[in-house]
Amino acid sequence: MSKEKNDKMKKPTQRKWHIFDASEESFGRMASKISILLRGKNKASYTPHIDAGDYVVVVNTDNLKYTGNKDEGKIYYSHSWYPGGLKEITLGDQIKKDSRVVIKKAVYGMLPKNKLRDQMIKRLKIYKNEDYLEKDKFK
């Protein structure tokens, strides 16, 4: 390969920053949009085996918006792998405990189940309120 052709193939990916407000849109719809941005499917240069997604910042997770009876009906399970170690927590209780987990679990489940998923989820920044705007460290 010639040097010019090789240099064209090694273009660095241009990553943009996107900000989502969790109090404006239901978390399922927002999570699907976030997973598309993290994966890079919105770009014309999308290739499944290359991680070319953008950074995503989610704010106001304490004011998370959801529809229907998910407050009591949606249950998150975890297991300690010991007998009788199944734990349950409802969506309402999880939001009171730590609302950032709800967004992260929803987006994590929508990303592809391969080696790139851990790299993609690292570009997701989640905050409970809008304090990060004062710091301007994401611009």
C-alpha positions in Angstrom: 0.0 0.0 0.0 1.2 3.5 -0.7 1.7 5.9 2.2 -1.1 8.3 1.1 -3.7 5.5 0.9 -2.6 4.1 4.3 -2.9 7.6 5.9 -6.4 8.0 4.6 -7.5 4.7 6.2 -6.2 5.8 9.6 -8.5 8.8 10.1 -9.2 9.5 13.7 -12.9 9.4 14.6 -14.5 12.7 15.3 -16.5 12.3 18.5 -19.2 14.9 19.4 -20.8 15.6 22.7 -24.6 15.2 23.1 -26.6 16.3 26.2 -29.9 14.7 27.2 -32.2 16.0 29.9 -33.9 13.0 31.6 -36.9 15.1 32.8 -38.0 15.9 29.2 -38.4 12.4 27.6 -39.4 8.9 28.8 -36.3 6.9 29.7 -36.9 4.0 27.3 -37.1 6.3 24.3 -34.1 8.3 25.5 -32.1 5.1 26.2 -32.6 3.9 22.6 -31.4 7.3 21.2 -28.4 7.2 23.5 -27.4 3.7 22.4 -27.6 4.7 18.8 -25.3 7.7 19.5 -22.8 5.6 21.6 -22.6 3.0 18.8 -22.2 5.5 16.0 -25.1 4.3 13.9 -26.1 7.9 13.2 -22.9 8.5 11.1 -22.5 7.8 7.4 -19.2 6.0 8.2 -20.8 3.5 10.5 -19.1 0.0 10.5 -20.2 -2.6 13.1 -16.7 -3.7 14.1 -15.4 -0.1 14.7 -16.2 1.9 17.8 -16.9 5.3 16.3 -19.6 6.6 18.6 -20.0 9.9 20.4 -20.0 11.0 24.0 -23.4 11.3 25.7 -24.1 13.3 28.9 -27.4 12.7 30.7 -28.6 15.2 33.4 -31.5 15.4 35.8 -31.9 11.7 36.4 -33.6 12.4 39.7 -36.5 13.8 37.7 -36.7 10.8 35.4 -39.8 10.6 33.3 -41.6 7.2 32.7 -45.1 6.2 31.7 -47.6 3.7 32.9 -47.4 1.7 36.0 -43.6 1.2 35.9 -43.2 2.7 39.4 -44.3 -0.6 41.0 -44.5 -2.9 37.9 -40.9 -2.8 36.7 -38.6 -4.8 38.8 -34.8 -5.1 38.7 -33.3 -8.4 39.8 -29.8 -9.3 41.0 -28.5 -12.5 42.4 -25.5 -13.2 44.7 -25.2 -16.8 43.3 -25.8 -18.2 46.8 -29.0 -20.1 47.6 -31.7 -17.7 48.3 -29.6 -14.8 47.1 -32.2 -13.2 44.7 -32.8 -9.5 45.3 -35.6 -7.4 43.8 -36.0 -3.7 43.6 -38.8 -1.7 41.9 -38.2 1.2 39.6 -39.5 3.7 42.1 -37.2 2.4 44.9 -34.2 2.4 42.5 -34.8 6.0 41.5 -34.9 7.0 45.2 -31.7 5.0 45.9 -29.7 6.0 42.8 -31.4 7.1 39.6 -28.3 6.9 37.5 -28.4 3.1 37.6 -31.8 3.0 35.7 -30.4 4.8 32.7 -27.1 2.9 32.7 -28.9 -0.5 32.8 -31.3 0.5 30.0 -28.6 1.7 27.7 -26.2 -1.2 28.6 -28.9 -3.7 27.6 -29.4 -2.0 24.2 -25.7 -2.1 23.2 -24.3 -5.0 21.3 -23.2 -8.0 23.4 -19.5 -8.0 22.3 -16.1 -6.6 23.3 -17.0 -3.1 22.1 -19.8 -2.7 24.7 -17.6 -1.9 27.6 -15.8 0.8 25.5 -19.1 2.3 24.4 -20.6 2.5 27.9 -17.5 4.4 29.2 -18.5 7.4 27.0 -21.8 7.6 28.8 -21.7 10.3 31.6 -24.7 10.4 33.9 -25.5 13.1 36.5 -28.3 13.5 39.0 -28.7 17.3 38.4 -27.3 20.1 36.2 -24.2 21.0 38.4 -21.8 19.9 35.6 -22.9 22.9 33.5 -21.0 25.2 35.8 -17.7 23.3 35.3 -17.8 23.3 31.4 -15.5 20.4 31.3 -17.4 18.6 28.6 -17.1 21.3 25.9 
